[in-house]
Amino acid sequence: MYEKIEKLRCPKCDSEMEKVEYEGVKIERCKKCKGIWFDAFEKDELKAKPGSESVDSGDKETGKAYNKKKQVNCPKCLTPLTRKADVRQKHIIYEYCDTCHGVFFDAGEFTDFKQETILDYIKRIIIKK
């Protein structure tokens, strides 16, 4: 079992994270870099809700800069996060906790995650062959 941290700190910039709720789904967002922490299954639950990209209020370029920071720890249980590519959109690289199953998206990544395009679909078809 892991110790649950009550006041979350951003794994990328170490700033305080704030609680944000969208249609019953509660997430944490960094007050400074605007990265988003999702507990297990929250990213998919929020993805399904129309307009939920509004929680991703950070600057995409800032998110790209922070995405270069590769060795970070889980804000919930402090174990090292693993970098993963989204299975449907390989260009989206996020951090995943193997212990508590949370996910961290840098600013702009959740909006991109929600906007799966026809090009993403074609890339998946081509790569499978």
DRENROPA-593228 format. One record per residue (C-alpha): x, z, y; residue in three letters. Coordinates in steps of 0.5 Angstrom, whole numbers, always signed. Layout:
BEGIN
+-------+-------+-------+------+
:     x :     z :     y : rest :
+-------+-------+-------+------+
:     X :     Z :     Y :  ALA :
...
+-------+-------+-------+------+
//
This chain:
BEGIN
+-------+-------+-------+------+
:     x :     z :     y : rest :
+-------+-------+-------+------+
:    +0 :    +0 :    +0 :  MET :
:    +2 :    -1 :    +7 :  TYR :
:    +2 :    +3 :   +13 :  GLU :
:    -3 :    +0 :   +18 :  LYS :
:    -1 :    +0 :   +25 :  ILE :
:    -6 :    +1 :   +30 :  GLU :
:    -3 :    -2 :   +37 :  LYS :
:    -1 :    -8 :   +35 :  LEU :
:    +5 :   -12 :   +38 :  ARG :
:    +6 :   -19 :   +39 :  CYS :
:   +11 :   -21 :   +33 :  PRO :
:   +14 :   -27 :   +38 :  LYS :
:   +15 :   -23 :   +45 :  CYS :
:   +13 :   -16 :   +43 :  ASP :
:    +8 :   -15 :   +48 :  SER :
:    +2 :   -11 :   +47 :  GLU :
:    -4 :   -15 :   +44 :  MET :
:   -11 :   -15 :   +46 :  GLU :
:   -18 :   -15 :   +42 :  LYS :
:   -22 :   -21 :   +43 :  VAL :
:   -29 :   -22 :   +39 :  GLU :
:   -32 :   -29 :   +39 :  TYR :
:   -39 :   -29 :   +35 :  GLU :
:   -37 :   -23 :   +31 :  GLY :
:   -30 :   -25 :   +29 :  VAL :
:   -25 :   -20 :   +32 :  LYS :
:   -18 :   -22 :   +33 :  ILE :
:   -12 :   -20 :   +37 :  GLU :
:    -9 :   -24 :   +42 :  ARG :
:    -2 :   -23 :   +46 :  CYS :
:    -3 :   -21 :   +53 :  LYS :
:    +3 :   -25 :   +55 :  LYS :
:    +5 :   -31 :   +51 :  CYS :
:    -3 :   -31 :   +48 :  LYS :
:    -1 :   -32 :   +41 :  GLY :
:    -7 :   -30 :   +36 :  ILE :
:    -7 :   -26 :   +30 :  TRP :
:   -12 :   -27 :   +25 :  PHE :
:   -13 :   -22 :   +19 :  ASP :
:   -14 :   -25 :   +12 :  ALA :
:   -20 :   -30 :   +13 :  PHE :
:   -21 :   -30 :   +20 :  GLU :
:   -18 :   -36 :   +22 :  LYS :
:   -22 :   -40 :   +17 :  ASP :
:   -28 :   -36 :   +19 :  GLU :
:   -27 :   -37 :   +27 :  LEU :
:   -25 :   -45 :   +26 :  LYS :
:   -32 :   -46 :   +23 :  ALA :
:   -36 :   -43 :   +29 :  LYS :
:   -37 :   -48 :   +35 :  PRO :
:   -33 :   -47 :   +41 :  GLY :
:   -29 :   -42 :   +38 :  SER :
:   -22 :   -45 :   +41 :  GLU :
:   -24 :   -42 :   +47 :  SER :
:   -20 :   -36 :   +45 :  VAL :
:   -14 :   -40 :   +45 :  ASP :
:   -13 :   -39 :   +52 :  SER :
:    -5 :   -40 :   +52 :  GLY :
:    -1 :   -45 :   +55 :  ASP :
:    +1 :   -50 :   +49 :  LYS :
:    +8 :   -51 :   +52 :  GLU :
:    +9 :   -44 :   +52 :  THR :
:    +7 :   -44 :   +44 :  GLY :
:   +12 :   -49 :   +42 :  LYS :
:   +17 :   -45 :   +45 :  ALA :
:   +15 :   -39 :   +42 :  TYR :
:   +14 :   -43 :   +35 :  ASN :
:   +22 :   -44 :   +35 :  LYS :
:   +23 :   -36 :   +34 :  LYS :
:   +23 :   -36 :   +26 :  LYS :
:   +24 :   -29 :   +24 :  GLN :
:   +19 :   -25 :   +26 :  VAL :
:   +15 :   -19 :   +23 :  ASN :
:    +8 :   -18 :   +21 :  CYS :
:    +4 :   -14 :   +27 :  PRO :
:    +0 :   -10 :   +22 :  LYS :
:    +5 :    -8 :   +17 :  CYS :
:   +12 :   -10 :   +19 :  LEU :
:   +14 :   -14 :   +13 :  THR :
:   +17 :   -21 :   +15 :  PRO :
:   +13 :   -26 :   +16 :  LEU :
:   +13 :   -33 :   +12 :  THR :
:   +13 :   -40 :   +16 :  ARG :
:    +8 :   -44 :   +13 :  LYS :
:    +5 :   -51 :   +14 :  ALA :
:    -3 :   -52 :   +14 :  ASP :
:    -5 :   -56 :    +8 :  VAL :
:    -9 :   -60 :   +12 :  ARG :
:    -5 :   -61 :   +18 :  GLN :
:    +2 :   -61 :   +16 :  LYS :
:    +5 :   -61 :   +23 :  HIS :
:    +2 :   -54 :   +25 :  ILE :
:    +7 :   -49 :   +23 :  ILE :
:    +4 :   -42 :   +23 :  TYR :
:    +7 :   -35 :   +20 :  GLU :
:    +3 :   -32 :   +14 :  TYR :
:    +4 :   -25 :   +12 :  CYS :
:    +5 :   -24 :    +4 :  ASP :
:    +3 :   -17 :    +4 :  THR :
:    -4 :   -16 :    +8 :  CYS :
:    -5 :   -24 :    +9 :  HIS :
:    -6 :   -24 :   +16 :  GLY :
:    -4 :   -31 :   +20 :  VAL :
:    +0 :   -31 :   +27 :  PHE :
:    -2 :   -38 :   +31 :  PHE :
:    +2 :   -39 :   +37 :  ASP :
:    -1 :   -41 :   +44 :  ALA :
:    -5 :   -48 :   +43 :  GLY :
:    -4 :   -48 :   +35 :  GLU :
:   -11 :   -45 :   +34 :  PHE :
:   -14 :   -51 :   +38 :  THR :
:   -10 :   -56 :   +34 :  ASP :
:   -12 :   -53 :   +28 :  PHE :
:   -20 :   -54 :   +30 :  LYS :
:   -19 :   -61 :   +32 :  GLN :
:   -17 :   -64 :   +25 :  GLU :
:   -17 :   -72 :   +27 :  THR :
:   -18 :   -78 :   +23 :  ILE :
:   -10 :   -79 :   +24 :  LEU :
:    -9 :   -72 :   +20 :  ASP :
:   -14 :   -75 :   +14 :  TYR :
:   -10 :   -82 :   +14 :  ILE :
:    -4 :   -78 :   +13 :  LYS :
:    -6 :   -74 :    +8 :  ARG :
:    -9 :   -80 :    +4 :  ILE :
:    -2 :   -83 :    +5 :  ILE :
:    +2 :   -77 :    +3 :  ILE :
:    -2 :   -76 :    -4 :  LYS :
:    +0 :   -83 :    -6 :  LYS :
+-------+-------+-------+------+
//
